[in-house]
């Protein structure tokens, strides 16, 4: 993706991903302008301090994806959009369901409409989550609907150049709300056992750097409607605790509301339209207008009934590897 003299907007841009992606773009591309669109003025203030040397390329818009008019105005003249804004905390979504619907579903609808209303927008990449796969909580349910909206938006482009695609992550190591900062805060509070849902619990290990790289890959390769999933190693959360808290260990607390024991990125049902590449998978859309000429070269179709889950992975991190990787997680 050639970003020379181009403008890129990140919704929810003052969060963990927005910081990482803005830093990557500023240091590695000739992007003309980055617009941070979010509703938290304090986070924007801190971000402006961090990137003060790049003020000529950074812009900060206070706004909420629920506000269609503000969002449409913010996308004026924008070439590329990353949609990262969402209500992400599972308990908060369970307790405030209508608010989750307004942000995660109606907000997605507003992003799509704003992109259509501004003819400059070429590509929108939306961030998905493992919670949207076979959802068992409201956060996952709203993100499933959001994913469907972005994929289906390509059906309604009506000759416009704008295309929409998705990238899907599990828990990103070190991001806001992820388990590593939570465990570190507990450890810093004094010697105590850490809470563990289940000793068999597994997760995929993904860093913010790989999250950034996957968005770039989607921008480069997407034709519209695809979901990109990186290949990542799995680990036992019990091993992570042993690496972080070797002296005090953990207490098994049982499954919390809306929590899964394992992460699933691609379901058995999606295997019918999933292709494997060297370091990633692509779930292709099943639309009448989608033909094999749109497939990314170099892949192979996965076996029917295959699924990509953290407990059935063939790539694992052991205790020693986790100890080595943890210092790299900010």
Secondary structure by P-SEA (a helix, b strand, c coil): cccccbbbbbcccccaaaaaaaaaaaacccccbbbbbcccaaaaaaaaaaaccccccbbbbbcccccaaaaaaaaccccbbbcccccccaaaaaacaaaaaacaaaaaaaaaaaaaacccccbbbbbbcccccccccaaaaaaaaaaaaaaacccccccccbbbbcccccccccccccaaaaaaaaaaacbbbbbbccccbbbbbbcaaaaaaaaaaaaaccccbbbbbbbbbbbbaaaaaaacccccccccccccccccccccccccccccccccccccccccccccccccccccccccccccccccccccccccccaaaaaaaccccc
